[in-house]
Amino acid sequence: MPQIFRATALVPRGFVVDEVTSDGASALITVRSVQTASVCPGCGTQSGSVHSRYHRCLADLPIAGRPVRLRVRARRFYCRTVLCGRRVFAERFDDDVLVPWARRTARLDHIVHHLGLALGGRPAASFARRLMVPVSRDTLLRVIRRRGSPPFVRPTVIGIDDWAWRRNHRYGTLICDLERRRTIALLPDREPATAREWLSQQPQIAVVARDRGGAYALATAKALPDATQVADRWHLMENASRAFLDAVRKSIRQIRSVIGAATINPSLLTAAERIQYEGYLRREEDNAAILCLAKDGIAIKEIMRRTGYSRGLVRRILRGQRSDIFRMRESSLELYLPWLDERWAAGDRNAAALWRLLKQKGFRGCMRVVSEWATRRRQEDKTDNAPSRTPAARTIARLLTISRDQLSRSEAVTVAAIEAGVPLLVQARKIVAGFQAMVRKRCLDMLDPWLERAQPSLVMSFANGVLRDKAAVTAAITSAWSNGQTEGQITKLKLVKRQMYGRGKLDLLQARVIGPYELDIHQK
């Protein structure tokens, strides 16, 4: 037998419908409570003595695409307890139905909360209007802040990393539960003291996955001395690649010599290239002067005073990290140079005619570019000394690390010349490749022999860093944990932050990133 549908089924639990009216655009439902007594909020004593009645107007879930307003016939009760400070109190309902002073039912407030968590302020307000739940963006943000972040399960394996409020200016810290794959805390900065204070409140943590920076390592060592620190494997691979790039930059002068780009004939340069070449010569003179001062035993502070350069620049010059090289400017003719060489060899020396033919082949540059190229070729024919362009350090590092079958003919010649002329760079490449293979294959037995080979090489600074952080690097090779999940949570945090146009404060960001965890708990 089919059950009879009653209007009471549409309203929250504990109410019965007295009257339903509609003006076509919205519905007004008058309800009253079925309970005969209420509990005093002051002393907790139940009372059934009615003092008076009043109406509360609430917003509820929409019905058939129409907004719904509930008019609750609430009551006031006497409190008969002698020692209670309240004589009269308003009727109380269950918190999962209607909280005191609320203007929305609990079920509607739950929807509003999760709309704000998912979409933020303005987008959620626009979507709520389509759902016939009119709320402002400020109300949505207030609901998120009022509910805050739910308590998290105390983790045993965490990942910790920094994220940028504003790049190169201000940073925060994100802590992720790697076992449950969830963000559990956001800290306002990345200072070791802040991370140490949070970690000291979680003594049950056994594993901390982190990046290669020293701040989180120091904080973990002081707050959790018995915890295992795991260096992030991706950062290890990236640091190894960067170490090889630094080795290429240190060897750039030798590379220029072996590929025949050590001497430049200024008469073969264009006007713009000549200006760049003059700047290069000035920087070379400054570098030589700083190195000469340092050789005489003058302190860095005095060198700064005499030259006017910053401490960081002076340090880079003394460490050989300032790679001042002169590279010929790249031209829009690069794709058409083989064709131009053929036409030049065939006797076509008119720049205007070559430019018109290039236009037919899709060249979009002006005739001046072709004229400069033709002028340079005539000068090269007279001097038999063509200027060669030195590839950038990143380009050289890429050519030295990719397989030979992916190189063009000219690139293979360049690589062969560098390998023959700079053997220390070849050794550094083998050392870096060995480290990356060790991390990929999880071969811990190779770590000590690798450190012995890397100490006297061009990647000595990277090897020293691995030696200082040897325990965490060892854990990274042997442990299954890594900081990749934390990086993914940071990407999610950046998405949420951009949805709010970068204006969300820490409490709002934390509520939106951690808040959805509450929904999963209720569902389970």
N, C-alpha and C positions, 0 to 999 in steps of 0.2 A: 504494500500500500504506500503510495507516495506521501512524503511528509509535507505538511503545510508550511509554506514560507511565511515567516513573520517579520515585520519591520524591525523588531528588537534585534534580529540577527545582524543588522547593518550598523548598529551603534556599538561603542565599546562595552566590554564585559562589565556587568554590575548595574546596567541602566536599562530602563524600559521606556518605550516611546509613548508619549502622551498625545502629541500632535505633530503633523507634518504639513508644512505649507511651502509653496513655491511660487516665485514671481516670473518663471520662465528662464531666468539666467542663473539662479542659484536656488538651493533648497535650505529651508530652516526647519530643523528637527528639535522639538521640545522634549526633553527627557528628564527623568528623575531617578534617584538611586533606589535600589531595592533593599539596601541595608537599613535596619531599624535603629542602629546606634553607631557612634563614632568614638574614636580614641582621642583623648586630650593630648595635644602635642607637648604640653608642659609637664604633666606627671605620668602620662601613659595610662590613665584610668579610663575605662569605657563608660560612656554616658549615653542615656536615651532620652534625656529631658530636653525637648525642643524649645529654644528661645524664640527664634523667628526664622523667616525664610527670605531668600534673595535669589537673583538670577545671575548666572555666569555665562558669558557668551564665548564660545570656543570655535576654533577652526578644526575641521576633521577631514578625513580622506574624501576625495570627490566621488560622486556617484553618477554614472552614465554621462561623463564629460561635464558635469556641473559641480561648481564648488559647494561645499556643505558647511553650514554653520550649526553648531549645537548650542541650544539654550538650556542650560542645566538649572533645574530648580533645586538649588542647594539649601542647606539648613544651617542654623547656628544652634549650638547646644550649651547647656549649663554644665559647668564642672562642679560636682558636689564634693570634691575633696577639700577638706578644711585648709590644709597647708599649701595647696596649689595657688600660685600667684594669678592664674587665669580664672576668671569667673565665667566668661563666655568665650567659646572658640568656634571657628568655622569647621564645617564638615570636611573630613579628610578621606581621600580615596587611595587606592593602591598606586604606588609609584609607576608601575607598568601600565596604568590606565590614565591617570591624571595627577600631576604633581601640583603642590600648592602654588598659587599665583600664576599658573601657566595660562597662556592664551591659545595653546594648541594641545590636542590630545597627545598622549605618549607615542601612539603609533604614527601619527603624522610627524611628530618631532623626530622620530627615528628616521623617517624617509628624508626629512630636511637635512639631518645630520650627514647621512651618507651621500646625498646629492652634493653637499659642500665638500666632503672628503674627495669625491671623485672628480669634480669639475672646478672647485674653487668658488669665488664670489660671483662675479658678473656672468660667466657662462652658466653656472648653476641657477642663478636667478632667471635668466632667459629661458632655460629648459623647464624650470618649475612653473612658469606662466603657461607653457604649453600643456603641462600636466594638471592644470587648474589648481595649483597650489601656490598662490601668489605670496612670495616672500622676497624681501629685498636682499641685495648682496651683503649689506652690513649685518642683517639678521643671520644670514648663513654663516658668516665668519664668526659672529658672536656664539652661535651654537657650537661650532667647531672648538673654539677656545674654551667654552664653558665645560664641555665634556673632556677636553684635554686628551692625553695619551693613556691608553689602558696599561695596567701593569703587565710586565713581560715575564716569561718563564726564565728563571735564573740560568744563564748559559754556562757551558763548560768549554766551548770552542768558539772563539770570536775572531773577527777580522776588524782591523782598525786602519783608517786611512783619512787623509785630509781632503777637503773639497773647498772650492773657491766661492766665497760670497762675492768677491770682486777680484778678478785675476791680478796677481802681483801686488795686491793691496791688503786684502783681508781674507782669512781662511777659517774654516771650522773643521770639526772632526766628526766622522760618522763611524759608528760601531755596529757591526753586523753579527748576528747569531748564525754561524756557518752551518750548524746542524739543521736548524729550522729555516735557513735561507731568508732571514728577515732582519730589517733594521730595528734595533732596539733602543738606540740613543743617538742624539745629536748634541755635540758640545759646541759652545760659542766660539772657541778658538782652537789652535793646534799647539798650545803651549804644553810642555811636559808636565807642569804642575796640575793643570786641569785634567789631563788624561790620567795622571797618577791618582788624583782624588777619586775619580770614578772607578778606576780599577781596584783601588783599595777597599771599596765597598762590595766587591764581588770576589771573595777569597776562593770560591769554588772553581774559578776558571783554571783550566789545565793547559790550554793551547792558545797562543796569540799569534795570528798571522798578520804580518805588517809589511810595509815597504822597506826600502833600504835606508831611509832616513834615520838619524840618530835620536830624534826626540822621542818617538814612541818606544824605541828600544830602551832608552834610559828610564822612561816612565814605567815600563813593564818590569824592568829589572828591580826597581825600587819598591813597587807596589806588590808584585807577584814574583818573588825571587825563585820560587819552585816551578813556575810555569815554563812550558817549552815555547820558545819564540821561533817562528817559521818565517823566513824571508820569502817574499813573493817571487815565484819563478819567472813570471813575465818581466818583472823589473830586473832580475838577474840577466836574462837574455838581452834586454834593452841596454843595460849598463855595459855588457860585453861588446855589443855593437858600437855603442858610443865610445868605448875605449879604443876600438880599432879606428874609428873616425878621428879621434884625437891623435893617434899614432900617425895617421896620414897627414894631418895638419902639421905635426912636428917635422915630418920628412918632406914637406912640400918644396923646399929649396933643392934638395937632392933630386926630387922628381922632375923639377923644371930643368935641371942640368941634363938628366939622362934622356928626356924627350926632346931636347934641343930648343928649349924656350927660355934659356938663361939670359940671352942677350937680345935686346930689342933695338931695332933701328928706328929712331924717331921719324926719319924722313918717309917711312912707309906707313905712318899712322894717319888716320883722318884727324880733323880738327877736334872732334869730341874725344877721340881716343888719346890725342896728345895732351889734353887737359887732365884726363885721368892718369896718364903716365907721369905728369909732373907732380900730381898729388902723391902717387906711389913713391916717387923719388924722395919727396919731403918726409914721408913716413919712414922710409928706409934710413934717412939721416937721423931722424929722432930716435929710432930703435938703436942705431949704432951708438949714439951719444949716451943713451941710458945704459946700455950694456958696458960702455967704457967707464962710466961713473961707478957702476956696481963692481967692476973689476978692480977699481982703485980702493974698494972698501968703504964707499960712502953708503950711509944708511938710506933706506927707502924714503923716510920722511924728508931727508935733505934732498934727495933726487926729486921728490914731488915739489919742494920749494923752488928748486932751480929750474925745472922744466915746466912747471905749471900743470902737469898731468895728474890725474886722479890716482889714488893708491891701487885701485883695481887694475887700471891699465898698466901701471908700472909693474905690478906683480905678474900680469900675463906676459909682458915682454921678457921679464927675467926668467920666467918658466918656459919660454919658447912657445907660448900658446897664442901669440898674435901672429897669424900667418898673413903677412902683407905680401900679396902677389899681384902681378899685373896680368889681367886676362883681356884678350882682344874682345871687343864687343860682339855679341851675337847679332846676326843680320837676318832680315826677312828673306834674304836670298838663299838661305841654307838649303832649302829643298831643291833649288834650281841650279846649284853650283856645278853638279856634273854636266848638265846640259850646257851651261855657260862655258865650262872648260872645253867642251867639244867644239863649240862655235868659235871660241877664241883660237883654238889650235887650227881650225879650218880657215882662219884669216878674217873672220868677222870682228872688226875692232871698233865699230861705230856704236857708241853707247845708246844713242837715241834709237837706232834700228834694233838693237838687242832688247831694249825696253819695250818697243812695240810688239816684238815677237813674244816676249814674256807675258804681256797683257793678254794675248790670245791663249796662253797656257793657264791663265787664272791668277797671275801675279797681281796683287793689289797695291804694291808699293809705288812710290813716285820715281821719276826718272833720275833724281839726284842720287838715290841709292845705287842704281846701276852705274852712274857716272863715277861715283867714288870707287866702286869695285874695278871699273875699267882703268881708272887712273892708277890704282894700286898695282894692277897687273902690269901696266907699262913700266912702273918703277921696279917691280920685281924682275922683269925681263932685263932691265939694265944692270941691276946689282946682283942678281942671282942669289938673293938673300930674302926669302919669303918669311914674314913674321908668322909664328905659330901661336895658337891660343892654348894656354894651359887650362885643362879641365878643372872644374871646382873640386874641392876636397871630397864632397859627398859623391860626386860623379866617379872619382877615382876609387873611392871605397866600394862603390857599387860594382864597378868593373872588375875589381880584384876579388870580389866575393861571389859573383854569379858564375854559372858554368860556362865553359869555353864555347859550347855550341850555340849560346845565346848572344855571342859577340859578333859584331861586324868585322870586316877585314881590318879596317883602320883601328878599331878598338882592340883587336887582338894584337896588333903590332905595338900599340901603346902599352898594353899590359905586359907583353914580353920584355919591352925595354925597361919598364919599372922593376919587374922581377929580377932582371939581370943586374940593374944598377943599384937597387936598394934592397939588399938581402935581409936587413933587419926588419923591413916591412913585411916581407914574406914570412919570416919567423913569427911576427906578431899575428899575422893572419892565421897561421896554423895553430897558434896558442888559443886564439879566440874561438876558432872552429872546434878545437878540442874541448874547451869549456862548455860550449853550447851542446855538443854531442853528449858530454857527461851529464848535463842536466836533463836532456831529452831521454836518455837511456837509463837514468837513475843509477849510475855507476859511481858509488861513493869511493870505491877503491882507487879511482883515478884522481881524487882531489889532492892528496899530498904530492904525488909526482907532478901534477899540473902546477902546483904552487912553486915547486923547485924550478921548473922550466920558465915560469912567468916572472919570477923575481928580477932577473937581469935584463928583461926585454923592454920593448917600448910600451907595453901595457903594465908596467910595474905598479903604477898607482892603483889600477883596478885590482891587481893581485893583492896589494896591501889592504885594500878595503875588504876583499873577501877573507883575508887572514884575520882581520880585526873582528869580523862578523862570522867567524867560522862555524860556531855552534848553530846559528840560524840558517846558514847556507847548507850545513849538513842536514838539518831538519827539512829544508826545502827539497833536497834530493831524495830523502828517504820517506818523508811523510806524504800522506794523501791530501793534506790540507794545503790550501793556497788562498791568496787574496783576490782571486778573480770574481767571486761572488760579491765582495765588497765593492769592487769597481762597477759591477752591474747595478748595485743599489745606489751608487753615486750618480750614475747615468739617470736612474729613475728620479732621484732627488733634483737633478738639474731640470728635468722635464717639468716636475711640479713647480719648481721655482720660476721657470719661464712662463708657465700658465698664469702666474700671478704677477707677471711683468717685473719680476725681480724685487717686489716690494714686501714679500712675506717675512715676518719676523720669525725668530727661532721657535717660539711656541706654536705658531701656525704651521710652519714647515714640519715640525715634529709631529703634530697631530695629523697632518695629511699624509705623511709618509708612514707613520706607525699605526694610525687610526684604523685602517682597513683590517688589521689583525684582530680587532675586536669582533668584526662581523664573522670571521672564520671561527672564532671561539664559540659564538652563539649558534652557528650552524652545526658545529660538531656536538 
